[in-house]
Amino acid sequence: MTQQIRRTASFVLAFCAAGSLAAQAGELRRDRIPAATDWVLHVDMEAVVGSGLYRQAEVVGLLSGRYKSDYRDDFLSELDLEGADEFERVLLLHDFDPFEDFKSLTLFGELAAPNSAVVVFDFGPKAAEILADLRAQPEHLSVEHDGLKFDAWLEDGNEVNGYLFALPADEDGAMTIAVCEERDPLLDAARVLMGESASLAGVAQAGDGGLLAQPAAGSFVYVEVAGSIPGVEESDPASRIFSSARALRFDVGEQEGQFLAQLTLETDRPDEARRVAQVVQGVVALAALAASDSPESQAFAEIADGVNVTARDAELIADFEMSSSRMVQLAAEHRDRRRAEREARANRTR
């Protein structure tokens, strides 16, 4: 069962990668992240759905069959209750809509313990009824660990593949649920959620090498790593910058109708940071100069014009900014050209 719950997180991440508002209920909260956390990924689903980018994309049909009911049905994968697995069946029976019933997720962990990752979901009022139905399944187990009760489900016979902790629903019925493969990291996260253990809210935010966990206003996707980025080879100047990074922050959002993205790398190689910034600036400038008269080339040049890369001390900062309405317009024009090309090819083969 916890595998299906983690699949819900994968769906949300995939949607946000394909698809603002400040200070929403789904904003990143430092007081809910353990103090020892090395990395965090936060998705504010309310901000995504409420953004001008999303609303305008929906109006022009860019979601292409991904309107609310269609996307939900695709997510659940089966309209036939008999063809759905138990988790999907329960969601269908409760008419779960990820656009309205899902608020946010926060995924965090420690670099030295990859299996310790915890995902915290914020759900609307339907979560309590859904969880009650899932607890009524014969595969359900109630597990007590160090004074706290967790939920688990037998999968693949007699194997427990992860644990769930749920805070009581609030007065509006909204519920916070945390999931992890291992009990001890989930126990730590649960203590923080209950206010019983130290969180990032009690950690100094400057000069300590820890997480900032401070998305910009209007953010709807935020990623941060405090420490060396694993798996990066030093084969060229750009990869050497990543390999020497002491911290990485990536923030995507919208402010006053402008789509914004920023990547910040804190390194210990100021010279290479400046060199990479100069190289990228040159590539962007050449791309703009080399643009042909084709619509695709012109669109690429316009997008490249929104990229700015700078080096500040040992930081490498890459910014992208463009009007959300213009981004939607470019995407719609590209879709229409591709559609016309397909229709022309089909007509030639008749």
N, C-alpha and C positions, 0 to 999 in steps of 0.2 A: 504493500500500500504506500509506503514512503517513497518508493520508486516513482509511482504515479504522481505523488505530490511534488517531487523534485521536477518531474516533467512539466508540471504547471509553471514552475519557475523558468524552465527552458523556453516555453511558449512565450512568456512575457518578454524575455530578453530578445527572442527572435523578432517579436513584433516591434519592439522599440528600436531595434537595429534597422528595420525597414521603415518606420514612421517618423505665452506660458505664464505659467503662473507662478508668482512668488508666494512663499509662506503658505503652503497647502497642508492639509492633514497628512499627506504622504511625504513631507520633507524629511531629509536626513536628520536624525536626532543623535547627538553625541552621547547622551545619557543612556542610550540603549546599546552601546557598543563597548565590550570589555576593554579595560585599559591596556591590556597586553596585545591588542590586535595589531597586526602588521599590514593588512590590506583590507579594502572595503570596496564593494560595488553597490550602488544604490540606484533604484529605478522608481521614480515617482509617476505611477500610472495616471493619477489624476491630472498631473501637470501635462503629461503627454497628450491625453485625450482633450484637455482644455486648451492646448496651445493653438495659436492661429495657424501654424503649419499643418496640424492635423485637420482642423476644421476646413481649411481651404482645399486640402488634398481630397477630403471627402466630398466637397461640393463639386469638384471637377471630375470625380470618378476615378481618381488615381488609385484608390484602394481596390478597385476592380473586383467586385464580388466579395470584398472583405468588409462589407457593412456589418453592423453589429450582429444581427442574427446569423448571417452567413459565416462570419469569422468564428462565432461561437460554435456553430455546427461543425466547421472544419476542425477546430481545436478539439472538440470532443470526439471527432473522427467517425462517429456512428450515430445516425438518426434512429436506427432500429435498436430499441432497448435490449433486445435479445442478442444483438451483435456487439454490444458495448461491454467492456469489463466492469467489474463492480464499482470501481472508483468513478468511471465515466457515467455509469448508470445513475449513481446517486446525484452527481452534478446535473444530469439531465432532468431527473425527477424534481429537482429544486429550481430548475430553469436558471442555472448559474450563468451569469453574463460577465466575462472578464473585463468588459469595458465599464461596468457599473459596480460590480460586486468586489472587484479587486482594487486595492488602493495603492499599495507600494510593496516593494521587497528590498531588504538589505541583506547582502551576502558578505560575510567577513570571516577572517581566520588568521592563522599564523603561518608564515612562510616555511618554518621548520617542521610543521605538522600539517601536510596537505589534507589528511582525512579529518581534520578538526573543523573544517568549514561549516558554518552555521548559516542558515537562511531564515530570516524573520519576515513573515508575511503580515500585512495589515489587510483585513477583509471587512466587508460590510456586514449587515445584520444576518444574511443567509448563512454565514459561516457556522454559527452555533447549531443550527438545525442539521446542516450537512455533517458536522463533526459528530453529533449525536447519532445519526444514522450509521456513520462509519464505525462508531464504537459498538453498535449493535451487531456488527458482523461477527460470525463465528471465529474468524481469524484474529480478532482483536485480543490484545493482551494489555493489562494494566500493570505497569512496572514501577516499583518504588525504588528510588536510588538516593541515598543520603537525605532522606526526609522529604523528597519531592516525588510526585507521581508523574510518570511519562506514559504516553500511549505508544504501542507498537503493534505491528500486524505480521502474522506468519506469512512468509512468501516462499514459493518454490518448496513446498513441503513443510519443514519445521524450522526454516531459517528466518531470523529476524534481521532485516536489512535497513536499520535506521530507527530513530526514535523521534517522537513529537512531544512538544510541551505547549500547552495552551493557557494563556491568561484568561481569567473570567471575562465575559463580555461586559462592555460598559453599558451605561444607561440607555444608549441608542441601539444596543445590540451588536456594535462593532467588536471585532475580536482580533487579538494578536496571537499568532502561532509561530513557533520556532521548530525547525527540523534539522537533524544532524545524523550522520551515520553512527557516531559514537556517543555514549552517554555522558562522559566526563566533560567534553566541550559544551554539550547541551546544558549540562548542569550549571557550568560557569555562566553561560548566556542567560539561563533562567534566573539566576541570582541577580544578575545585572538588571534584567527586565523588571524584577520585583523591587529594585532599589536596595538590595542587600550587599552588593559587591561593587568594587570600584569600576567606574566607567571612564570613557574619554572626556566626559564633562568635567572630571576632577583632575585632568592632566594638563599641564602647561602646554600651550599651543605653539610656542616659539623656542627654538634653541635646544630642544630635547631630542630631536631626531624622530619623534613619533608622528602619528597621523595628525594632519590638520582637520580632515573631515569637515570642510567648510565649502560646500558648493556655492557658486555665485547665485544671486537672485535670479529666479526664472529657470533654474537648472531642472532638467528631468532625467538625465543620466549622468552619474558621477562615478569615476573610478580613481582609486588612489592606492599606491604601494609605497610603504616606508621601508626602504632597504634595497638590497641588490635584486635586480630582476633576473629570475632564474632562466637558464636555457638560452642565453644570448651569447653568440660567438663574436670575437673581435676580429672580423675579417675586413672591415673597412671603417672609415672615420665615423659614419653614422652608427654602425653597430657597436663601435667602441664607446660612443657616447652612452648608448643604452646599457652596455655592460658596466660602465663606471657610475651609473646613476645611483644616487643615494635616496632618491625619491622620484616618484612619477605621479602626476595628477592629470586626469582627463575629464573635462567638463563640457557637457552639451546642453544647451537650453535655448530659451527665447526671451528677449527683452524688448518691449515696445515694438513688436512686429519684426524684430531682427533675429534671424537664426544665428546662434553663436556657438563656436566650438574652440576650446583651448587645450593644448597639450603642453605641460610644463615638465621638464626634466631637470632635477638638481644633480649636478655632477661634481666630480673633483678634478675636472680637466677643463679649465676655462679656455685655454687656447683651442682645444678641439671643438668646444661649444661654439666659439666664434667662427671657426673654420667651417663647420657644418652649416651654421646659419648663413654664411656667405655663399656656400655652394647651393643651398636650397633657394636662396634669393635669386641667384643667377639662373637656375633651372626655371623658376617661375617666370622670370623676365623673358627668357628665351621662348618659353611656351606661348607667351602673349605675342611676341614678335613673329613667331612662326605660324600663327593662326591663319588658316586659309579662309576662303569665302564660304565654305560649307557651314550649314547650321550647327553641326556637331562641333566643329572646330571653334566656331565663334562662341558657342556655349561653354566649351572647355576654357577658352581664354577668359571669359567673364568670371567663371568660377575661380580660376587661378588668380585673377585680380583681387579676389577676396582673401587670399592667403598672405599672411605676413609672418616672417620668421626672424626673430631677434635673439641676441645673446646678451644677458645681463649678468655680469660677474660670471659665476659658474652655472648659471641657469640658461637652458635652451628653451625658448618659448615660441610655440607655433600657434597663431590665431587664425580663425576663419570667421568671416562675417558676411552675411548676405540677407537681403530682405526675404522674409519667409514667403511672401506672395510671389517674388521673382523666382525663388527656388521651385515653387509649385508650378509656375508658368513654364519654366525650362523643362521640368520633368514631363508636364502634360504635352508640350510641343514634341519632345522626343518620343513619347508614346504614340502620338498621332502620326509622326513620320514613319515609325516602325509599322504601325497598323496599315498605313497606305502602301508601304512597300510589300507587305505580305499579301494584301489584296491584289496588287498589280501582278505579283508572281503567280497568284492563283488564277487570275484572268488569262495570263499568257499560256498556262498549261491546259486550258479548256479547249 
